[in-house]
Amino acid sequence: MADNNESKTSEYPEITSGPGSDLRIGDPIDSRKSTEPPQPVIVKQGGGAMRGLFWLVAAIGLVVALVLGAKTIGLFPGLKNPFAQEQTDRSGPALLKSVQDLNQFVAAEGNFQVIVDVQKDRKYIPDFLLNERILFVAAGSVEVYVDFSAIGQGAVKESDDRRSAEINLPAPQLRPVRIDNDKSYVYSEERGVFNRIGDAFSSDPNRLQEVYKLSEQKIGDAAKDAGLQKRAEDNTRKMLQQFLTALGYTSVTVNFPAG
């Protein structure tokens, strides 16, 4: 029989615990003692500036949308749009160049509208590459006047009893065509690829000047064929007869040069 005082054997090492021991019951046993200090854990945080910029832009966009939305639906009638477009006029004052006395009677006026269709292209080159075509609707007017300052000596003849008068006047004249910019507009415009590329590098502020000149020419030609001069003669004759009749003349004759 074995002695009770004899040490007992065990398959597992004996674990002791006490004040001087770092082990506790239930802790895993690691025979290797690490001598290296613990390494700090580095957590990288990227994109902070971009996120801040994104939220700033989003906040500004939200404010703009709220202001414009409230202005559109009339939520705040007295609210002025802080993002409204402003126009600044830095033009100088108008300078008086000359003064001219006019002794002219405007006897008739014609109002015209013409559609100008101008195209510039190159032979053997497709229009989508090199082409300029503009469709312009021009509105303008032409006045017809009689120049009383051109009446020479002996143009007015009066009878001895001052009851009748005969007046010889110059032929009515057409004034230059006046284009109405408020009623004139570009209806359509076509430009080729090369023309648009050229516009990106240079601009022509007088590009429509040729179209305006052509419009004035066409309206002027139409005014000559519209019978405005004959109408001006009739209106001038009627005006002088009414005026001189009121002064006591019983017979007033107004002559114009034969057409």
C-alpha positions as CSV (number, residue, x, y, z in Angstrom):
1,M,0.0,0.0,0.0
2,A,1.3,3.4,-0.9
3,D,2.3,5.9,1.8
4,N,-0.1,8.8,2.1
5,N,2.8,11.2,2.7
6,E,4.4,10.3,-0.6
7,S,4.1,13.0,-3.2
8,K,1.3,12.6,-5.7
9,T,2.0,12.7,-9.5
10,S,-0.2,14.6,-11.9
11,E,-0.5,14.9,-15.6
12,Y,-0.8,18.7,-15.4
13,P,1.6,21.1,-13.7
14,E,0.5,22.5,-10.4
15,I,-0.6,26.1,-10.4
16,T,0.0,28.2,-7.4
17,S,-1.5,31.5,-6.6
18,G,-0.4,34.0,-4.2
19,P,0.6,37.6,-3.6
20,G,3.8,37.2,-5.7
21,S,2.2,35.4,-8.6
22,D,0.8,37.2,-11.7
23,L,-1.3,34.2,-12.6
24,R,-4.9,33.7,-11.7
25,I,-6.9,30.6,-11.8
26,G,-8.4,30.2,-15.2
27,D,-5.8,32.3,-17.0
28,P,-4.0,30.8,-20.0
29,I,-0.5,29.7,-19.5
30,D,2.2,31.3,-21.8
31,S,5.6,30.0,-21.2
32,R,7.1,32.9,-23.3
33,K,7.6,36.2,-21.6
34,S,7.4,39.1,-24.1
35,T,10.1,41.7,-23.5
36,E,8.9,44.1,-26.3
37,P,6.8,47.1,-25.3
38,P,3.2,47.2,-26.7
39,Q,2.9,49.0,-30.0
40,P,0.3,51.8,-30.3
41,V,-2.6,51.3,-32.6
42,I,-2.8,54.0,-35.3
43,V,-6.2,54.8,-36.7
44,K,-6.0,56.8,-40.0
45,Q,-8.7,59.3,-40.7
46,G,-8.7,60.6,-44.3
47,G,-10.9,62.9,-46.4
48,G,-11.8,65.3,-43.5
49,A,-11.1,68.4,-45.6
50,M,-13.1,67.1,-48.6
51,R,-16.0,66.2,-46.3
52,G,-16.0,69.6,-44.8
53,L,-16.0,71.3,-48.2
54,F,-18.9,69.0,-49.3
55,W,-21.0,70.0,-46.4
56,L,-20.2,73.7,-46.8
57,V,-21.3,73.6,-50.5
58,A,-24.4,71.6,-49.6
59,A,-25.3,74.1,-46.9
60,I,-24.9,77.0,-49.3
61,G,-27.0,75.3,-52.0
62,L,-29.7,74.6,-49.5
63,V,-29.8,78.2,-48.4
64,V,-30.0,79.4,-52.0
65,A,-32.7,76.9,-52.8
66,L,-34.8,77.9,-49.8
67,V,-34.5,81.6,-50.6
68,L,-35.3,81.2,-54.3
69,G,-38.2,78.8,-53.5
70,A,-39.7,81.2,-51.0
71,K,-39.4,84.0,-53.4
72,T,-41.0,82.0,-56.2
73,I,-44.1,80.8,-54.3
74,G,-44.6,84.3,-52.7
75,L,-44.1,83.0,-49.2
76,F,-42.4,86.3,-48.2
77,P,-43.7,89.0,-50.6
78,G,-41.4,91.7,-49.1
79,L,-38.3,89.5,-49.4
80,K,-35.9,90.7,-52.0
81,N,-33.9,88.2,-54.0
82,P,-30.3,88.6,-52.8
83,F,-29.1,86.6,-55.9
84,A,-30.9,88.8,-58.4
85,Q,-28.9,89.9,-61.5
86,E,-27.8,93.5,-61.3
87,Q,-27.0,95.7,-64.3
88,T,-24.6,98.6,-64.1
89,D,-24.7,101.4,-66.7
90,R,-21.3,103.1,-67.0
91,S,-22.1,105.0,-70.2
92,G,-21.1,108.6,-70.4
93,P,-23.4,111.5,-71.0
94,A,-24.7,112.3,-74.5
95,L,-22.8,115.1,-76.2
96,L,-24.7,117.6,-78.4
97,K,-22.8,117.7,-81.7
98,S,-24.9,120.2,-83.7
99,V,-28.3,121.8,-84.0
100,Q,-30.1,122.1,-87.3
101,D,-33.4,124.0,-88.0
102,L,-35.8,122.0,-90.1
103,N,-38.4,123.6,-92.4
104,Q,-39.9,120.3,-93.4
105,F,-43.4,119.0,-93.3
106,V,-43.7,115.2,-92.8
107,A,-46.6,114.3,-95.0
108,A,-46.6,110.5,-94.9
109,E,-45.0,107.6,-93.2
110,G,-44.8,103.9,-94.2
111,N,-44.2,101.0,-91.9
112,F,-42.6,97.9,-93.4
113,Q,-41.5,94.4,-92.4
114,V,-39.0,92.3,-94.4
115,I,-37.5,88.9,-93.8
116,V,-33.8,88.8,-94.7
117,D,-32.3,85.4,-95.5
118,V,-28.5,85.6,-96.0
119,Q,-26.2,82.6,-96.4
120,K,-22.5,82.4,-96.8
121,D,-20.9,79.1,-97.7
122,R,-18.0,77.7,-99.7
123,K,-18.3,75.6,-102.9
124,Y,-17.5,71.9,-102.5
125,I,-17.5,72.2,-98.6
126,P,-20.4,70.7,-96.7
127,D,-22.6,73.2,-94.9
128,F,-22.2,71.5,-91.6
129,L,-18.5,72.2,-91.7
130,L,-18.4,75.8,-93.1
131,N,-21.6,77.7,-93.3
132,E,-23.2,80.9,-92.1
133,R,-26.9,81.5,-92.6
134,I,-29.1,83.9,-90.7
135,L,-32.8,84.5,-90.9
136,F,-33.6,88.1,-89.7
137,V,-37.0,89.7,-89.3
138,A,-36.6,93.5,-89.8
139,A,-39.2,96.1,-89.0
140,G,-38.7,99.7,-90.1
141,S,-40.4,102.9,-91.2
142,V,-39.8,105.5,-93.8
143,E,-41.0,109.1,-93.6
144,V,-41.9,111.3,-96.6
145,Y,-41.4,115.0,-96.2
146,V,-41.7,118.3,-98.2
147,D,-38.9,120.7,-97.7
148,F,-40.4,124.2,-97.5
149,S,-36.9,125.8,-97.2
150,A,-36.3,124.8,-100.8
151,I,-39.2,127.1,-102.0
152,G,-37.6,129.7,-104.3
153,Q,-38.6,133.2,-105.1
154,G,-41.8,133.4,-107.1
155,A,-43.0,130.0,-105.9
156,V,-46.0,131.7,-104.3
157,K,-48.3,133.7,-106.5
158,E,-51.2,135.7,-105.1
159,S,-54.1,137.4,-107.0
160,D,-54.6,141.1,-106.8
161,D,-57.7,140.8,-104.7
162,R,-55.8,138.4,-102.3
163,R,-58.6,135.8,-102.7
164,S,-56.6,133.1,-104.5
165,A,-53.1,131.7,-104.3
166,E,-50.9,129.3,-106.3
167,I,-48.0,127.6,-104.7
168,N,-45.3,125.6,-106.4
169,L,-43.6,123.1,-104.1
170,P,-40.6,120.7,-104.6
171,A,-41.2,117.0,-104.9
172,P,-41.6,115.0,-101.6
173,Q,-38.5,113.2,-100.5
174,L,-37.9,110.0,-98.6
175,R,-36.0,110.1,-95.4
176,P,-33.5,107.3,-94.5
177,V,-35.0,104.0,-93.3
178,R,-35.3,103.7,-89.5
179,I,-35.0,100.1,-88.2
180,D,-37.1,99.5,-85.1
181,N,-34.9,97.4,-82.9
182,D,-37.7,96.5,-80.5
183,K,-39.6,94.8,-83.3
184,S,-36.6,93.4,-85.2
185,Y,-35.0,90.1,-84.2
186,V,-33.0,87.1,-85.4
187,Y,-35.4,84.3,-86.1
188,S,-32.8,81.6,-86.7
189,E,-29.1,81.2,-87.3
190,E,-27.0,78.3,-88.6
191,R,-23.2,78.1,-88.3
192,G,-20.9,75.3,-89.3
193,V,-18.4,73.5,-87.1
194,F,-15.5,75.6,-88.3
195,N,-17.5,78.8,-87.8
196,R,-18.3,77.9,-84.2
197,I,-14.7,77.1,-83.5
198,G,-13.7,80.5,-84.9
199,D,-16.3,82.2,-82.7
200,A,-14.6,80.6,-79.6
201,F,-11.4,82.4,-80.4
202,S,-12.6,85.7,-81.8
203,S,-15.9,87.6,-81.8
204,D,-17.3,90.0,-84.4
205,P,-19.4,92.7,-82.7
206,N,-20.4,94.0,-86.2
207,R,-21.6,90.6,-87.4
208,L,-25.2,91.8,-87.8
209,Q,-24.2,95.1,-89.4
210,E,-24.4,93.7,-92.9
211,V,-27.8,92.3,-92.2
212,Y,-29.1,95.6,-90.9
213,K,-27.8,97.4,-94.0
214,L,-29.5,94.9,-96.3
215,S,-32.7,95.3,-94.4
216,E,-32.6,99.1,-94.8
217,Q,-32.0,98.7,-98.5
218,K,-34.9,96.3,-99.0
219,I,-37.3,98.5,-97.0
220,G,-36.1,101.6,-98.9
221,D,-36.8,100.0,-102.2
222,A,-40.2,98.9,-101.0
223,A,-41.0,102.5,-99.9
224,K,-40.3,103.8,-103.4
225,D,-42.8,101.4,-104.9
226,A,-45.4,101.9,-102.2
227,G,-46.8,105.2,-103.6
228,L,-45.8,107.2,-100.5
229,Q,-44.7,110.3,-102.5
230,K,-48.1,110.6,-104.2
231,R,-49.7,110.3,-100.8
232,A,-47.4,112.9,-99.4
233,E,-48.4,115.3,-102.2
234,D,-52.1,114.8,-101.4
235,N,-51.6,115.4,-97.7
236,T,-49.5,118.5,-98.2
237,R,-52.0,119.9,-100.6
238,K,-54.8,119.3,-98.2
239,M,-52.9,120.9,-95.3
240,L,-52.1,124.1,-97.2
241,Q,-55.6,124.5,-98.6
242,Q,-57.1,124.2,-95.1
243,F,-54.6,126.6,-93.7
244,L,-55.0,129.3,-96.4
245,T,-58.7,129.0,-96.5
246,A,-58.8,129.8,-92.8
247,L,-56.9,133.0,-93.6
248,G,-59.6,134.1,-96.1
249,Y,-58.4,132.6,-99.4
250,T,-61.2,131.1,-101.4
251,S,-59.0,129.4,-104.0
252,V,-55.7,127.6,-103.3
253,T,-53.7,125.7,-105.8
254,V,-50.7,123.6,-104.9
255,N,-48.5,122.2,-107.6
256,F,-45.7,119.6,-107.5
257,P,-43.2,118.7,-110.3
258,A,-44.5,116.2,-112.8
259,G,-43.5,112.7,-111.8
